[in-house]
């Protein structure tokens, strides 16, 4: 039986590589008469108001095409915000009940640079989901489990209808040619960092801590339930590669009555030993805290402890990749070329 998180497949806890939050975009679609293709990659949960009609019919928070009267299917091409290995896709037909596609297909390709949709029509696409059955008003889960790095996906509805969201969950694999190994955010998802554990994610995912940009509101960060014991909450992240952290930013913007009172950072080296990077330090609510760190050891993983509980918007760990970190990053990229 497939492992689940909150009754959903475990892999849905991985970043949504297609999300607009990471810069994903819907480049092209065969048709979008009823509802815009761009809705496919919206990061929020689909919403709906019944009997809300515009000039083209019921307004949907999704992508909807006209009814076909001739043979053919509808397609949309998505450029991933984070290129990476795809573990699973979710074709969410929320609120599409009498107008969802009975079958869907998903393909992916890896392209250099910034090709147009027309350019992509001439490349080879790998089939990830071959004409899978879909249900209406449902998150349709399709496990992929691949290791190849992709940059674009193509969703096909057979033959037409509406899809609220396309979620493409997986592991980001950055192109090392586009990174400065001497100065980068070692904890950024877009640079290949991965959340490895956390004590609590009652209100929101710890993955939000490592997203690009500033958090617009408190739901875009990580927030835990209120503790009623003597412990504290924590999250761990495997860095983009082994390196030395020189500067940390602990941002609890938008968190006022639920900000932690203190925080500390520690790093794990290649032998599995933990070393202090930032001692337990007082924090202020709704503040971006910046700390220059003493010269520390090469680390591969960092743990953030917050005391006793609460929320953080972002965690940035700026530094440099070591020679080992650079080699591992390059090997990860080369190994995912397929």
C-alpha positions as CSV (number, residue, x, y, z in Angstrom):
1,X,0.0,0.0,0.0
2,X,1.3,3.4,-0.9
3,X,2.5,5.6,2.0
4,X,0.5,8.7,2.5
5,X,0.7,12.1,4.3
6,X,-2.8,13.2,5.5
7,X,-4.3,10.5,3.2
8,X,-2.4,11.8,0.2
9,X,0.6,10.1,-1.4
10,X,3.8,10.8,0.4
11,X,5.4,12.3,-2.7
12,X,2.9,15.2,-2.7
13,X,4.9,16.7,0.2
14,X,7.7,17.3,-2.4
15,X,7.8,20.8,-4.1
16,X,5.4,21.5,-6.9
17,X,7.9,22.1,-9.7
18,X,5.2,23.7,-11.9
19,X,3.9,26.2,-9.4
20,X,3.6,29.8,-10.2
21,X,5.3,30.4,-6.9
22,X,8.5,29.1,-8.4
23,X,8.0,30.8,-11.7
24,X,6.1,28.1,-13.6
25,X,4.0,29.3,-16.5
26,X,1.5,27.8,-19.0
27,X,3.1,28.7,-22.3
28,X,0.4,27.5,-24.7
29,X,-2.9,25.7,-25.0
30,X,-5.0,24.5,-27.9
31,X,-8.1,26.3,-26.4
32,X,-9.2,28.2,-23.3
33,X,-12.6,29.5,-24.3
34,X,-14.2,29.0,-20.9
35,X,-11.4,29.4,-18.4
36,X,-7.8,30.6,-18.7
37,X,-4.9,28.1,-19.0
38,X,-2.8,30.1,-16.5
39,X,-5.0,28.9,-13.6
40,X,-3.4,25.4,-14.0
41,X,-0.3,26.5,-12.0
42,X,-1.9,28.8,-9.4
43,X,-0.3,27.8,-6.0
44,X,-3.5,28.1,-4.0
45,X,-6.2,25.6,-3.5
46,X,-8.9,25.9,-6.2
47,X,-11.9,28.0,-5.2
48,X,-15.4,28.1,-6.6
49,X,-18.6,30.2,-6.4
50,X,-21.7,28.6,-7.7
51,X,-23.9,30.5,-10.2
52,X,-21.1,33.0,-10.9
53,X,-21.4,33.6,-14.7
54,X,-19.4,35.7,-17.1
55,X,-19.9,36.3,-20.8
56,X,-18.6,32.8,-21.6
57,X,-20.4,30.9,-18.8
58,X,-19.7,29.7,-15.3
59,X,-16.5,31.2,-13.9
60,X,-14.0,28.5,-13.0
61,X,-10.6,28.6,-11.1
62,X,-9.1,26.3,-13.6
63,X,-8.5,25.6,-17.3
64,X,-11.6,24.8,-19.4
65,X,-12.0,24.3,-23.1
66,X,-15.0,24.3,-25.4
67,X,-16.9,21.0,-26.2
68,X,-15.4,19.3,-29.2
69,X,-17.6,18.6,-32.2
70,X,-14.8,17.1,-34.2
71,X,-12.2,14.5,-33.4
72,X,-9.2,15.8,-31.4
73,X,-7.8,16.5,-27.9
74,X,-6.9,19.6,-26.0
75,X,-3.3,20.2,-24.7
76,X,-1.4,22.7,-22.6
77,X,2.3,23.1,-22.3
78,X,3.9,24.2,-19.0
79,X,7.4,25.5,-18.4
80,X,8.4,24.3,-15.0
81,X,9.4,26.9,-12.5
82,X,12.0,24.4,-11.1
83,X,13.6,21.9,-13.5
84,X,14.0,18.6,-11.8
85,X,13.1,14.9,-11.5
86,X,9.4,14.2,-11.4
87,X,8.1,11.8,-8.7
88,X,4.4,12.2,-9.3
89,X,1.7,14.4,-10.9
90,X,-1.7,15.5,-9.7
91,X,-4.4,16.3,-12.2
92,X,-6.9,18.1,-10.0
93,X,-10.4,18.4,-11.4
94,X,-11.9,20.3,-8.4
95,X,-15.4,21.6,-9.1
96,X,-15.4,20.2,-12.6
97,X,-18.2,17.6,-12.3
98,X,-20.1,17.3,-15.6
99,X,-17.3,18.9,-17.7
100,X,-14.1,17.1,-16.7
101,X,-11.9,15.0,-19.1
102,X,-12.4,11.2,-18.7
103,X,-8.8,10.5,-19.6
104,X,-5.6,12.5,-19.4
105,X,-2.0,12.1,-20.5
106,X,1.1,13.8,-19.3
107,X,4.5,14.1,-21.1
108,X,7.7,15.8,-20.3
109,X,10.8,17.0,-22.1
110,X,14.2,18.5,-21.2
111,X,15.1,21.6,-23.3
112,X,18.1,23.9,-23.2
113,X,17.6,27.7,-22.8
114,X,14.2,29.3,-23.2
115,X,12.4,27.7,-26.2
116,X,9.0,28.9,-27.4
117,X,6.0,26.6,-27.5
118,X,6.5,26.3,-31.3
119,X,10.1,25.2,-30.7
120,X,8.9,22.5,-28.3
121,X,6.6,21.0,-30.8
122,X,9.6,19.6,-32.6
123,X,11.4,17.9,-29.6
124,X,10.9,14.4,-28.3
125,X,8.6,14.1,-25.3
126,X,8.7,11.3,-22.8
127,X,5.4,9.8,-21.7
128,X,4.8,10.0,-17.9
129,X,1.1,9.2,-17.8
130,X,-0.3,7.3,-20.8
131,X,-4.1,8.0,-21.1
132,X,-4.9,7.6,-17.4
133,X,-8.5,7.6,-16.2
134,X,-9.6,10.7,-14.4
135,X,-12.6,11.4,-12.2
136,X,-14.4,14.6,-11.7
137,X,-14.1,17.0,-8.7
138,X,-11.1,14.9,-7.6
139,X,-7.3,15.0,-7.1
140,X,-6.2,12.3,-9.6
141,X,-2.8,11.0,-8.5
142,X,-0.3,9.5,-10.9
143,X,3.0,8.2,-9.4
144,X,6.0,8.6,-11.8
145,X,9.1,7.9,-9.7
146,X,11.6,9.0,-12.3
147,X,15.1,10.3,-11.9
148,X,15.5,12.2,-15.2
149,X,15.6,16.0,-15.2
150,X,12.8,17.8,-17.1
151,X,12.1,21.4,-17.9
152,X,8.6,21.3,-19.4
153,X,5.5,19.1,-19.2
154,X,2.5,18.7,-21.6
155,X,-1.0,17.9,-20.3
156,X,-3.5,16.4,-22.7
157,X,-7.2,16.1,-22.0
158,X,-9.0,13.3,-23.9
159,X,-10.9,14.9,-25.5
160,X,-11.8,18.2,-23.8
161,X,-13.2,19.6,-20.5
162,X,-11.7,21.3,-17.5
163,X,-8.8,20.8,-15.1
164,X,-8.3,23.0,-12.1
165,X,-4.7,22.4,-11.3
166,X,-1.7,20.5,-12.6
167,X,0.7,19.7,-9.8
168,X,4.1,18.3,-10.7
169,X,5.8,17.1,-7.6
170,X,9.5,16.2,-7.5
171,X,13.1,17.1,-6.7
172,X,14.7,20.3,-8.1
173,X,17.9,19.7,-10.0
174,X,19.7,22.9,-10.8
175,X,22.0,23.5,-13.7
176,X,25.4,24.1,-12.0
177,X,26.4,26.3,-15.0
178,X,23.9,28.9,-13.8
179,X,25.1,29.0,-10.2
180,X,28.0,30.9,-8.5
181,X,29.5,28.2,-6.3
182,X,31.3,30.8,-4.3
183,X,28.2,32.7,-3.2
184,X,24.7,31.3,-3.2
185,X,21.8,30.4,-0.9
186,X,22.7,26.9,0.1
187,X,19.1,26.3,1.5
188,X,17.1,27.4,-1.6
189,X,14.9,24.8,-3.2
190,X,15.8,26.2,-6.6
191,X,19.5,25.5,-5.9
192,X,18.7,21.8,-5.0
193,X,18.1,21.9,-1.2
194,X,15.7,19.4,0.2
195,X,13.7,19.4,3.5
196,X,14.6,16.3,5.4
197,X,12.4,16.5,8.5
198,X,10.5,18.7,10.9
199,X,8.8,18.4,14.3
200,X,5.4,19.8,13.2
201,X,3.6,21.1,10.1
202,X,0.2,21.6,11.5
203,X,-0.6,24.9,9.7
204,X,1.8,24.9,6.8
205,X,4.7,23.1,5.1
206,X,8.3,23.6,6.1
207,X,9.1,23.6,2.4
208,X,7.8,27.2,2.3
209,X,10.8,28.3,4.3
210,X,13.0,27.8,1.3
211,X,10.8,29.2,-1.5
212,X,12.0,32.2,-3.5
213,X,10.9,35.8,-2.7
214,X,9.3,37.2,0.3
215,X,6.2,35.7,2.0
216,X,3.1,37.8,1.2
217,X,1.3,36.6,4.4
218,X,1.8,34.1,7.2
219,X,0.3,31.1,5.3
220,X,3.3,31.4,2.9
221,X,5.7,30.4,5.6
222,X,6.0,27.5,8.1
223,X,3.9,27.5,11.2
224,X,3.5,24.9,13.9
225,X,0.7,24.1,16.4
226,X,1.0,25.6,19.9
227,X,3.2,23.4,22.1
228,X,1.9,22.4,25.6
229,X,5.1,20.7,26.7
230,X,8.7,21.6,27.5
231,X,10.0,20.8,24.0
232,X,10.6,23.0,20.9
233,X,10.0,22.8,17.2
234,X,12.6,22.3,14.5
235,X,13.2,21.7,10.8
236,X,16.2,20.2,8.9
237,X,17.3,20.8,5.4
238,X,19.9,19.1,3.2
239,X,21.8,21.8,1.6
240,X,22.3,22.2,-2.2
241,X,25.7,20.8,-1.6
242,X,28.4,20.5,1.1
243,X,29.6,24.0,1.9
244,X,30.4,26.7,4.5
245,X,27.5,28.9,5.7
246,X,28.7,32.5,6.2
247,X,25.4,34.4,6.6
248,X,21.9,33.5,7.8
249,X,18.6,35.3,7.4
250,X,15.8,34.2,9.8
251,X,12.7,36.0,8.5
252,X,9.4,35.8,10.5
253,X,7.7,38.6,8.5
254,X,3.9,38.6,8.9
255,X,4.2,36.5,12.1
256,X,3.3,38.7,15.0
257,X,1.5,36.9,17.8
258,X,2.8,33.6,16.6
259,X,6.5,34.3,16.1
260,X,9.0,32.2,18.0
261,X,10.8,33.9,20.9
262,X,14.2,32.4,20.1
263,X,16.0,30.5,17.4
264,X,19.2,28.6,16.9
265,X,21.1,27.0,13.9
266,X,23.3,23.9,13.8
267,X,25.0,22.1,11.0
268,X,25.9,18.5,10.3
269,X,29.3,17.6,8.7
270,X,30.1,14.7,6.5
271,X,30.8,12.5,9.5
272,X,27.3,13.1,10.9
273,X,28.5,15.3,13.8
274,X,26.5,18.5,14.6
275,X,28.2,21.8,15.3
276,X,26.7,25.2,16.4
277,X,26.3,27.8,13.7
278,X,24.1,30.3,15.6
279,X,23.5,30.1,19.3
280,X,20.1,30.4,20.8
281,X,19.2,34.0,19.9
282,X,16.3,36.3,20.8
283,X,14.0,37.2,17.9
284,X,11.5,40.0,17.4
285,X,8.1,39.4,15.7
286,X,7.5,40.4,12.1
287,X,11.2,41.0,11.4
288,X,13.9,39.9,8.9
289,X,16.8,39.0,11.1
290,X,20.3,38.9,9.5
291,X,23.3,37.3,11.2
292,X,26.9,37.1,10.1
293,X,28.2,33.7,11.2
294,X,31.6,32.9,12.5
295,X,33.8,30.8,10.2
296,X,32.4,27.3,10.6
297,X,32.9,23.8,9.3
298,X,31.9,22.3,6.0
299,X,28.3,21.1,6.5
300,X,25.8,19.1,4.4
301,X,22.6,19.7,6.5
302,X,21.3,22.4,8.7
303,X,18.8,22.3,11.6
304,X,16.7,25.3,12.6
305,X,15.4,25.2,16.2
306,X,12.6,27.6,17.2
307,X,11.7,28.1,20.8
308,X,9.2,27.0,21.8
309,X,7.0,27.0,18.7
310,X,5.4,29.4,16.2
311,X,6.3,30.3,12.6
312,X,9.0,31.4,10.3
313,X,8.5,32.9,6.8
314,X,11.9,32.2,5.2
315,X,15.3,30.8,6.1
316,X,18.2,31.8,3.9
317,X,21.7,30.3,4.4
318,X,24.2,32.1,2.2
319,X,27.7,30.7,1.7
320,X,30.0,28.8,-0.6
321,X,30.0,25.3,-1.9
322,X,33.1,23.3,-1.0
323,X,35.0,21.3,-3.6
324,X,33.0,18.2,-2.6
325,X,29.8,20.2,-2.8
326,X,30.6,21.4,-6.3
327,X,31.4,17.9,-7.4
328,X,28.2,16.4,-6.0
329,X,26.1,19.1,-7.6
330,X,27.7,18.5,-11.0
331,X,27.3,14.7,-10.7
332,X,23.6,15.1,-9.7
333,X,23.0,17.2,-12.8
334,X,24.9,14.9,-15.2
335,X,23.2,11.8,-13.8
336,X,19.8,13.3,-14.5
337,X,20.3,13.9,-18.2
338,X,18.8,10.6,-19.1
